[in-house]
Amino acid sequence: MLQQILRDLYIDPELLAELGEDQKQTLFCRMREEQVRRWRIWDNEQQELEKLNGGKPERKPKVKFLEGSDGEPWTWVMGEHPDDKSIEQILEEEAREKARKLAEKEAKEFRKSVEAGLNEILDLNQKQIQKTVEAELNEILDMNQKQIEQLEAAKTLNRLKEKTITIIPDHEEDDSDIYCTVDELRRKLRTTTPFEVQKYNGNPKMNVNSVPQYRNKVAATVAQWEKRVMEERTSQIFNRLQKKQLEAAKEAEDADKRQEILWRAQEKKAKEAEQQIREIARRAREEHKRTSCCEVPEVPIENGTSQQVKRITKEPASMSVGVIKPRSREAITEWFQTVEVERRAAAIDDKNQAAPWFHGLISRQEAENLLSDKPVGSFLVRISEKICGYAISYKDLDRCKHYLIDASNGHYQFLGANQIPHKTLGDLISFHETQAITALGGELLRTPCRPAYIPDVFRGLSIYAAR
């Protein structure tokens, strides 16, 4: 298993989740050592190639920076030149320009509405004036028509009589209009009627041609009013924008303060977590060095004597069973019933009794739930869902720890390098009842967590519960 991980420099995330922190750090140390070893091999090969090529350096692209008179890279720091505007001035100019454009837009829209209303009023007044003038002109024409008719009547009478006509009126009237000749009457009409029409046309109230002059005056007044309103609106909009900018700056400052507080709290937590990881990594490195050079403790065997178990420093070339990830829970159950039960090296003794700490195929979360109310040092063994092997779930002070057991090479050992192999799973459990799983953690398997019923993997087999 370890040999394949080091060969691929990859570990399945699900398998990695099953490892404890100490096992993770130990595995990372081994993977880093493998990376360094490969890099050294590659570096030596590159040096050999350079020697064979005559040591000609490769031409690499370069970047040349423009230099100033002082020989340093030429730089331009905005804001330091006398002609440069400060950021406050730039922002103020932008705000004023924005306010001016908004005011112009509002004034343009309002001017259109005002001009439309004024044009409607002027058109209405012009029509009324034209109607009044036409009515009065028609009245004058009617009066002139009556005078013309009187003149025609006088001509008719003049033909019947001689140059003077004597008329005795029924009531008193102006004698100058009665006792006159036809020529005098014509002259009188010529002098009177044009005067009245001219007088009427001279009336400024009836002058229709004066309407365009009113239009020009109204347009000039509207333009002056528009300019004044636009200046006032520009000032108002600018003040409003300035107020919004101040409020936004204040909100941003408050948000920065809150973010700073949150960031400091997160930084503190991150530093604490990093410190814990560094401490775990340091312990893992120390334990890795210690286990690499120290002697192996003696493991008791059945006849009461003790023997020293050899460490396996190299994995076998054949990695058939343990390397392959089980396809399903059914495949795991089949592997256990066909391989492990026949070997009787896992969780079954000679009397066909299941071990009191064996729970069969359960998940990591189920194991943690079973150990949640148990004292420190309680443990159980379960079949791993990630590899063809087992996992020990151990109740520690603050959490549950999980350790993978590789059963792929005919013996049982924790996943990792320089681990002690055991002939049976029970031997491994018995060994760590007196020897800590890790030297720094001091995990001793004290109290087994008994299952409430026979595990399902024993279904159909003549296996009995432990007494």
C-alpha positions as semicolon CSV with decimal commas, in nm:
position;residue;x (nm);y (nm);z (nm)
1;M;0,000;0,000;0,000
2;L;0,267;0,250;0,102
3;Q;0,483;0,155;-0,195
4;Q;0,202;0,233;-0,437
5;I;0,130;0,567;-0,268
6;L;0,497;0,663;-0,292
7;R;0,514;0,545;-0,652
8;D;0,212;0,752;-0,758
9;L;0,264;1,030;-0,500
10;Y;-0,113;1,024;-0,461
11;I;-0,351;0,897;-0,196
12;D;-0,724;0,864;-0,233
13;P;-0,905;1,143;-0,040
14;E;-1,140;0,893;0,123
15;L;-0,846;0,686;0,237
16;L;-0,669;0,999;0,361
17;A;-0,977;1,090;0,567
18;E;-0,946;0,759;0,752
19;L;-0,594;0,838;0,870
20;G;-0,519;1,010;1,197
21;E;-0,318;1,331;1,214
22;D;-0,002;1,148;1,318
23;Q;-0,038;0,900;1,035
24;K;-0,105;1,183;0,789
25;Q;0,208;1,371;0,891
26;T;0,418;1,054;0,877
27;L;0,285;0,981;0,530
28;F;0,357;1,337;0,418
29;C;0,715;1,303;0,545
30;R;0,764;0,989;0,339
31;M;0,609;1,147;0,029
32;R;0,833;1,451;0,069
33;E;1,139;1,229;0,101
34;E;1,035;1,053;-0,219
35;Q;0,994;1,388;-0,398
36;V;1,340;1,501;-0,288
37;R;1,491;1,169;-0,398
38;R;1,333;1,198;-0,743
39;W;1,445;1,558;-0,777
40;R;1,803;1,469;-0,696
41;I;1,796;1,196;-0,960
42;W;1,657;1,442;-1,215
43;D;1,914;1,705;-1,118
44;N;2,200;1,461;-1,164
45;E;2,064;1,364;-1,505
46;Q;2,046;1,730;-1,608
47;Q;2,405;1,787;-1,501
48;E;2,515;1,487;-1,705
49;L;2,331;1,623;-2,009
50;E;2,499;1,962;-1,970
51;K;2,838;1,794;-1,960
52;L;2,757;1,601;-2,278
53;N;2,638;1,918;-2,455
54;G;2,960;2,103;-2,376
55;G;2,812;2,320;-2,109
56;K;2,655;2,566;-2,353
57;P;2,415;2,788;-2,166
58;E;2,064;2,812;-2,302
59;R;1,945;3,147;-2,430
60;K;1,661;3,259;-2,212
61;P;1,437;3,560;-2,275
62;K;1,522;3,861;-2,064
63;V;1,335;4,174;-1,964
64;K;1,520;4,506;-1,970
65;F;1,371;4,797;-1,777
66;L;1,398;5,159;-1,887
67;E;1,652;5,340;-1,671
68;G;1,655;5,699;-1,560
69;S;1,941;5,947;-1,537
70;D;2,042;5,801;-1,201
71;G;2,081;5,455;-1,347
72;E;1,781;5,320;-1,159
73;P;1,465;5,187;-1,325
74;W;1,255;5,477;-1,451
75;T;0,942;5,521;-1,243
76;W;0,658;5,770;-1,223
77;V;0,486;5,808;-0,890
78;M;0,147;5,966;-0,944
79;G;0,079;6,262;-0,721
80;E;0,440;6,365;-0,659
81;H;0,474;6,592;-0,965
82;P;0,375;6,959;-0,908
83;D;0,128;6,946;-1,199
84;D;-0,038;6,629;-1,076
85;K;-0,375;6,663;-0,912
86;S;-0,444;6,506;-0,579
87;I;-0,697;6,228;-0,553
88;E;-0,931;6,462;-0,364
89;Q;-0,921;6,715;-0,650
90;I;-0,981;6,445;-0,910
91;L;-1,278;6,310;-0,718
92;E;-1,422;6,659;-0,667
93;E;-1,393;6,741;-1,038
94;E;-1,556;6,414;-1,131
95;A;-1,840;6,482;-0,886
96;R;-1,892;6,836;-1,022
97;E;-1,894;6,711;-1,380
98;K;-2,144;6,442;-1,293
99;A;-2,364;6,697;-1,111
100;R;-2,348;6,934;-1,409
101;K;-2,454;6,664;-1,654
102;L;-2,744;6,561;-1,433
103;A;-2,856;6,924;-1,395
104;E;-2,836;6,979;-1,772
105;K;-3,044;6,670;-1,832
106;E;-3,309;6,781;-1,581
107;A;-3,314;7,138;-1,721
108;K;-3,346;7,009;-2,077
109;E;-3,642;6,792;-1,989
110;F;-3,809;7,070;-1,789
111;R;-3,747;7,324;-2,069
112;K;-3,923;7,099;-2,315
113;S;-4,229;7,078;-2,092
114;V;-4,233;7,457;-2,028
115;E;-4,191;7,544;-2,397
116;A;-4,470;7,307;-2,489
117;G;-4,702;7,477;-2,239
118;L;-4,607;7,831;-2,350
119;N;-4,646;7,746;-2,718
120;E;-4,989;7,609;-2,647
121;I;-5,087;7,930;-2,466
122;L;-4,944;8,153;-2,744
123;D;-5,118;7,955;-3,014
124;L;-5,447;7,987;-2,827
125;N;-5,404;8,367;-2,780
126;Q;-5,307;8,412;-3,145
127;K;-5,621;8,234;-3,260
128;Q;-5,836;8,447;-3,030
129;I;-5,672;8,770;-3,158
130;Q;-5,720;8,665;-3,518
131;K;-6,086;8,590;-3,454
132;T;-6,137;8,930;-3,283
133;V;-5,963;9,121;-3,565
134;E;-6,158;8,937;-3,831
135;A;-6,487;9,012;-3,653
136;E;-6,413;9,384;-3,620
137;L;-6,290;9,406;-3,979
138;N;-6,607;9,242;-4,098
139;E;-6,806;9,493;-3,894
140;I;-6,617;9,782;-4,058
141;L;-6,670;9,633;-4,399
142;D;-7,041;9,603;-4,327
143;M;-7,050;9,971;-4,226
144;N;-6,869;10,071;-4,545
145;Q;-7,107;9,857;-4,748
146;K;-7,403;10,045;-4,601
147;Q;-7,240;10,378;-4,688
148;I;-7,178;10,254;-5,043
149;E;-7,541;10,153;-5,073
150;Q;-7,644;10,498;-4,953
151;L;-7,413;10,647;-5,213
152;E;-7,569;10,440;-5,488
153;A;-7,913;10,551;-5,375
154;A;-7,801;10,912;-5,387
155;K;-7,675;10,862;-5,740
156;T;-8,012;10,729;-5,844
157;L;-8,189;11,029;-5,694
158;N;-7,938;11,261;-5,855
159;R;-8,035;11,136;-6,195
160;L;-8,397;11,225;-6,129
161;K;-8,327;11,567;-5,992
162;E;-8,084;11,834;-6,058
163;K;-7,775;11,914;-5,851
164;T;-7,940;11,975;-5,516
165;I;-8,198;11,774;-5,331
166;T;-8,423;11,922;-5,075
167;I;-8,552;11,684;-4,811
168;I;-8,771;11,764;-4,517
169;P;-8,671;11,519;-4,245
170;D;-8,918;11,389;-3,988
171;H;-8,671;11,448;-3,706
172;E;-8,371;11,667;-3,651
173;E;-8,038;11,540;-3,787
174;D;-7,711;11,682;-3,912
175;D;-7,797;11,910;-4,211
176;S;-7,444;11,883;-4,350
177;D;-7,505;11,518;-4,446
178;I;-7,844;11,589;-4,602
179;Y;-7,792;11,910;-4,799
180;C;-7,482;11,815;-4,999
181;T;-7,394;11,716;-5,347
182;V;-7,292;11,368;-5,460
183;D;-6,930;11,478;-5,515
184;E;-6,910;11,619;-5,162
185;L;-7,047;11,294;-5,022
186;R;-6,782;11,092;-5,210
187;R;-6,503;11,313;-5,079
188;K;-6,637;11,282;-4,727
189;L;-6,643;10,901;-4,748
190;R;-6,288;10,895;-4,882
191;T;-6,159;11,105;-4,591
192;T;-6,361;10,939;-4,313
193;T;-6,346;10,565;-4,381
194;P;-5,970;10,528;-4,434
195;F;-5,907;10,724;-4,119
196;E;-6,120;10,491;-3,912
197;V;-5,964;10,180;-4,063
198;Q;-5,618;10,322;-4,011
199;K;-5,708;10,408;-3,660
200;Y;-5,835;10,059;-3,609
201;N;-5,526;9,902;-3,764
202;G;-5,308;10,128;-3,556
203;N;-5,448;9,988;-3,238
204;P;-5,160;9,789;-3,076
205;K;-5,406;9,544;-2,932
206;M;-5,512;9,437;-3,277
207;N;-5,161;9,408;-3,429
208;V;-5,123;9,039;-3,518
209;N;-4,761;9,077;-3,638
210;S;-4,645;9,146;-3,281
211;V;-4,686;8,777;-3,176
212;P;-4,336;8,663;-3,293
213;Q;-4,182;8,942;-3,085
214;Y;-4,352;8,795;-2,779
215;R;-4,217;8,451;-2,871
216;N;-3,858;8,583;-2,883
217;K;-3,895;8,756;-2,547
218;V;-4,038;8,440;-2,390
219;A;-3,751;8,228;-2,528
220;A;-3,491;8,469;-2,386
221;T;-3,664;8,469;-2,047
222;V;-3,679;8,090;-2,045
223;A;-3,308;8,068;-2,134
224;Q;-3,211;8,296;-1,844
225;W;-3,435;8,108;-1,607
226;E;-3,294;7,776;-1,731
227;K;-2,937;7,890;-1,671
228;R;-3,018;8,001;-1,317
229;V;-3,204;7,677;-1,239
230;M;-2,923;7,465;-1,385
231;E;-2,665;7,638;-1,164
232;E;-2,880;7,584;-0,856
233;R;-2,944;7,218;-0,944
234;T;-2,574;7,162;-1,013
235;S;-2,489;7,291;-0,667
236;Q;-2,761;7,080;-0,505
237;I;-2,660;6,762;-0,689
238;F;-2,292;6,820;-0,611
239;N;-2,367;6,864;-0,241
240;R;-2,579;6,550;-0,247
241;L;-2,302;6,352;-0,418
242;Q;-2,047;6,482;-0,170
243;K;-2,273;6,374;0,115
244;K;-2,314;6,028;-0,037
245;Q;-1,939;5,996;-0,082
246;L;-1,879;6,091;0,280
247;E;-2,141;5,839;0,394
248;A;-1,992;5,570;0,169
249;A;-1,644;5,645;0,299
250;K;-1,767;5,623;0,656
251;E;-1,946;5,294;0,586
252;A;-1,635;5,158;0,415
253;E;-1,424;5,262;0,712
254;D;-1,664;5,091;0,952
255;A;-1,669;4,781;0,732
256;D;-1,289;4,781;0,725
257;K;-1,281;4,798;1,103
258;R;-1,525;4,509;1,132
259;Q;-1,332;4,315;0,870
260;E;-1,010;4,388;1,054
261;I;-1,156;4,248;1,375
262;L;-1,284;3,936;1,197
263;W;-0,956;3,896;1,014
264;R;-0,756;3,918;1,334
265;A;-0,981;3,659;1,498
266;Q;-0,947;3,430;1,197
267;E;-0,574;3,490;1,186
268;K;-0,548;3,398;1,551
269;K;-0,743;3,077;1,495
270;A;-0,540;2,998;1,184
271;K;-0,215;3,051;1,372
272;E;-0,334;2,827;1,652
273;A;-0,437;2,559;1,403
274;E;-0,111;2,599;1,215
275;Q;0,081;2,571;1,540
276;Q;-0,105;2,251;1,623
277;I;-0,031;2,109;1,279
278;R;0,335;2,206;1,313
279;E;0,348;2,041;1,652
280;I;0,188;1,725;1,514
281;A;0,426;1,728;1,218
282;R;0,723;1,777;1,449
283;R;0,611;1,487;1,664
284;A;0,554;1,274;1,356
285;R;0,904;1,352;1,227
286;E;1,058;1,275;1,563
287;E;0,866;0,951;1,589
288;H;0,956;0,863;1,231
289;K;1,324;0,919;1,305
290;R;1,299;0,734;1,632
291;T;1,121;0,434;1,483
292;S;1,367;0,430;1,193
293;C;1,672;0,389;1,413
294;C;1,555;0,235;1,739
295;E;1,531;-0,134;1,820
296;V;1,203;-0,316;1,786
297;P;1,035;-0,414;2,115
298;E;0,983;-0,777;2,193
299;V;0,641;-0,924;2,120
300;P;0,511;-1,210;2,340
301;I;0,404;-1,527;2,161
302;E;0,178;-1,812;2,258
303;N;0,434;-2,036;2,434
304;G;0,507;-1,768;2,691
305;T;0,847;-1,670;2,554
306;S;0,921;-1,358;2,364
307;Q;1,080;-1,288;2,033
308;Q;1,186;-0,980;1,848
309;V;0,969;-0,907;1,546
310;K;1,155;-0,785;1,244
311;R;1,049;-0,466;1,081
312;I;0,959;-0,469;0,718
313;T;1,148;-0,188;0,558
314;K;1,047;-0,275;0,205
315;E;0,703;-0,357;0,081
316;P;0,664;-0,674;-0,124
317;A;0,657;-0,629;-0,497
318;S;0,316;-0,789;-0,519
319;M;0,044;-0,549;-0,400
320;S;-0,257;-0,743;-0,516
321;V;-0,521;-0,729;-0,242
322;G;-0,459;-0,426;-0,024
323;V;-0,388;-0,180;-0,301
324;I;-0,714;-0,225;-0,485
325;K;-0,997;-0,024;-0,336
326;P;-1,305;-0,241;-0,266
327;R;-1,580;-0,182;-0,517
328;S;-1,871;-0,211;-0,272
329;R;-1,974;-0,326;0,074
330;E;-2,066;-0,662;-0,076
331;A;-1,711;-0,699;-0,208
332;I;-1,572;-0,617;0,138
333;T;-1,801;-0,874;0,301
334;E;-1,700;-1,135;0,044
335;W;-1,330;-1,063;0,105
336;F;-1,373;-1,099;0,481
337;Q;-1,573;-1,423;0,462
338;T;-1,352;-1,591;0,202
339;V;-1,008;-1,472;0,310
340;E;-1,010;-1,361;0,672
341;V;-1,249;-1,617;0,816
342;E;-1,059;-1,902;0,655
343;R;-0,731;-1,771;0,793
344;R;-0,886;-1,736;1,139
345;A;-0,635;-1,464;1,201
346;A;-0,867;-1,170;1,227
347;A;-1,146;-1,155;1,484
348;I;-1,220;-1,525;1,546
349;D;-1,052;-1,755;1,795
350;D;-1,022;-2,133;1,789
351;K;-1,363;-2,171;1,957
352;N;-1,544;-1,982;1,676
353;Q;-1,606;-1,689;1,905
354;A;-1,597;-1,330;1,779
355;A;-1,360;-1,091;1,955
356;P;-1,532;-0,855;2,203
357;W;-1,389;-0,549;2,030
358;F;-1,491;-0,647;1,673
359;H;-1,794;-0,467;1,523
360;G;-1,776;-0,579;1,163
361;L;-1,852;-0,344;0,876
362;I;-1,963;-0,011;1,029
363;S;-1,886;0,344;0,925
364;R;-1,652;0,588;1,091
365;Q;-1,941;0,801;1,216
366;E;-2,114;0,498;1,368
367;A;-1,792;0,409;1,549
368;E;-1,762;0,762;1,691
369;N;-2,125;0,749;1,808
370;L;-2,061;0,420;1,990
371;L;-1,752;0,563;2,163
372;S;-1,905;0,901;2,246
373;D;-2,011;0,806;2,600
374;K;-1,722;0,568;2,669
375;P;-1,420;0,649;2,889
376;V;-1,077;0,740;2,755
377;G;-0,892;0,433;2,632
378;S;-1,201;0,261;2,496
379;F;-1,166;0,121;2,146
380;L;-1,327;-0,095;1,882
381;V;-1,213;-0,262;1,562
382;R;-1,410;-0,236;1,240
383;I;-1,362;-0,344;0,880
384;S;-1,235;-0,055;0,669
385;E;-1,443;0,065;0,377
386;K;-1,139;0,211;0,202
387;I;-0,890;-0,075;0,188
388;C;-0,889;-0,450;0,241
389;G;-0,804;-0,418;0,604
390;Y;-0,928;-0,288;0,937
391;A;-0,945;0,031;1,139
392;I;-0,908;0,088;1,512
393;S;-1,130;0,365;1,652
394;Y;-0,985;0,494;1,980
395;K;-1,153;0,728;2,231
396;D;-0,909;1,002;2,335
397;L;-0,954;1,304;2,561
398;D;-1,097;1,545;2,305
399;R;-1,186;1,332;2,005
400;C;-1,184;0,988;1,847
401;K;-0,874;0,874;1,664
402;H;-0,873;0,625;1,379
403;Y;-0,581;0,405;1,271
404;L;-0,583;0,195;0,954
405;I;-0,451;-0,162;0,967
406;D;-0,314;-0,316;0,648
407;A;-0,397;-0,686;0,609
408;S;-0,287;-0,735;0,250
409;N;0,053;-0,901;0,298
410;G;-0,032;-1,198;0,517
411;H;0,024;-1,006;0,839
412;Y;-0,135;-0,714;1,027
413;Q;0,033;-0,377;1,076
414;F;-0,058;-0,011;1,088
415;L;-0,048;0,173;0,759
416;G;0,289;0,341;0,714
417;A;0,658;0,272;0,710
418;N;0,861;0,097;0,980
419;Q;0,554;-0,054;1,145
420;I;0,562;-0,377;1,347
421;P;0,388;-0,666;1,164
422;H;0,180;-0,913;1,363
423;K;0,068;-1,261;1,274
424;T;-0,294;-1,207;1,376
425;L;-0,518;-0,911;1,445
426;G;-0,556;-1,025;1,804
427;D;-0,178;-1,014;1,849
428;L;-0,176;-0,652;1,732
429;I;-0,452;-0,561;1,978
430;S;-0,278;-0,744;2,264
431;F;0,052;-0,577;2,184
432;H;-0,093;-0,227;2,202
433;E;-0,265;-0,296;2,531
434;T;0,079;-0,243;2,686
435;Q;0,260;-0,054;2,410
436;A;0,129;0,284;2,295
437;I;0,023;0,315;1,934
438;T;0,228;0,637;1,911
439;A;0,501;0,731;2,153
440;L;0,391;1,093;2,181
441;G;0,017;1,025;2,200
442;G;0,039;0,735;2,444
443;E;-0,271;0,559;2,310
444;L;-0,318;0,232;2,503
445;L;-0,604;-0,002;2,416
446;R;-0,760;-0,045;2,761
447;T;-1,135;-0,109;2,738
448;P;-1,298;-0,283;2,440
449;C;-1,635;-0,151;2,328
450;R;-1,854;-0,458;2,294
451;P;-2,111;-0,481;2,013
452;A;-2,478;-0,516;2,099
453;Y;-2,524;-0,804;1,854
454;I;-2,328;-1,037;1,628
455;P;-2,185;-0,837;1,332
456;D;-2,360;-0,888;0,999
457;V;-2,041;-1,015;0,834
458;F;-2,078;-1,333;1,040
459;R;-2,427;-1,399;0,906
460;G;-2,453;-1,754;0,777
461;L;-2,139;-1,861;0,964
462;S;-2,109;-2,065;1,281
463;I;-1,968;-1,778;1,485
464;Y;-2,072;-1,704;1,841
465;A;-2,061;-1,388;2,043
466;A;-1,776;-1,345;2,288
467;R;-1,851;-1,409;2,653
